[in-house]
Amino acid sequence: MNGSNQTAHPSCKSPPPLAIDIILNLDVFGIILYSILTFMAAVSMLLYIEECIYIYRKVPSNKKSIIIWVNGAAPIIGTMSCLGMWIPRATMFTDMFSSCYFAIVVFKFLIMMLEEVGGDEAFLRRAGKHKLKISTGPCCCCCLCLPSVAITRRSLFLLKLGSFQFALLKTIFTILSIVLWTNGNFEFPQINMTGTAVWLSSFIGVLTITALWPVSIMFIHLKTVLQTLKIVPKYAMYQLVLMLSQLQTVIIHTLALNGAIACIPPFSSFARGCMMSQQLLILEMFIITLVTRLLYRRQYEPLPEEEHDDNENTKVVVFPESA
């Protein structure tokens, strides 16, 4: 071989290593790092379980399951990332599970905002005289000329449908991807434009943007009403989980596929990129779990209802406290 050709290590073109290979190749730094990250993931899940018990006991029945779903985004993703870190060959499945869970969280967050104002009927009664601003991100933030939409049962149904389709279709396409993978038609690290993974990922990206739009519309309309319930930091944590679990992961995977991340045996370039992504997510989701615990672990009392008299003076009627 001439000087311009270099022999690559066999691990750089091989599948991700087995879990036992990782354990056998860990040095002192690796043992400490893996132990700390595993501890973070375990603590996140324990805190989430304790919070589920608190919510089940203290929160009204119409909000229990919704808040449990939304609050579980960070600890669930962190736990799946921990499994992917220890078992690299399962990374595709752990990422798929995390994505499916967050797709459901997108819809649940929209429903949670509606339930915080008392449900669909209370929302229509409160906002019936107002209009929805639809020139918001991620779809139409630049289309300021779009007219506002009247708040009706039909527009509310369309907002719900826009988010629900993502939860449903994301799960369906995930199952389809697994079926195609078993048949050899789907391989995650595909970079050619004819690859099944590329077309499925592109279509799911469109579904994601379509689902985030109704949530953004509803948040802009209700952020003032729900300000006392800390809806702004809750929405910020929801957006942060989205960016870290979806956008950050895509960026790292793209860099790995393009060879920007070096191959270090026993990890190939792509496998090492996946490992780095999992480790970052464990740390990030641990911090988000601690923050969301402060936001959601509270007493849930009914929101005061606004009533208008003939002189358009606003009165506030406070419902009895929940048990």
Secondary structure as GFF3:
##gff-version 3
##sequence-region A 1 323
A	DSSP	three_ten_helix	10	13	.	.	.	ID=ss1
A	DSSP	alpha_helix	19	25	.	.	.	ID=ss2
A	DSSP	alpha_helix	28	58	.	.	.	ID=ss3
A	DSSP	alpha_helix	61	71	.	.	.	ID=ss4
A	DSSP	alpha_helix	73	86	.	.	.	ID=ss5
A	DSSP	three_ten_helix	88	90	.	.	.	ID=ss6
A	DSSP	alpha_helix	91	116	.	.	.	ID=ss7
A	DSSP	alpha_helix	120	127	.	.	.	ID=ss8
A	DSSP	beta_strand	131	132	.	.	.	ID=ss9
A	DSSP	beta_strand	149	150	.	.	.	ID=ss10
A	DSSP	alpha_helix	153	182	.	.	.	ID=ss11
A	DSSP	alpha_helix	196	222	.	.	.	ID=ss12
A	DSSP	three_ten_helix	227	229	.	.	.	ID=ss13
A	DSSP	alpha_helix	231	242	.	.	.	ID=ss14
A	DSSP	pi_helix	243	248	.	.	.	ID=ss15
A	DSSP	alpha_helix	249	257	.	.	.	ID=ss16
A	DSSP	alpha_helix	269	296	.	.	.	ID=ss17
A	DSSP	beta_strand	305	308	.	.	.	ID=ss18
A	DSSP	beta_strand	314	317	.	.	.	ID=ss19
###
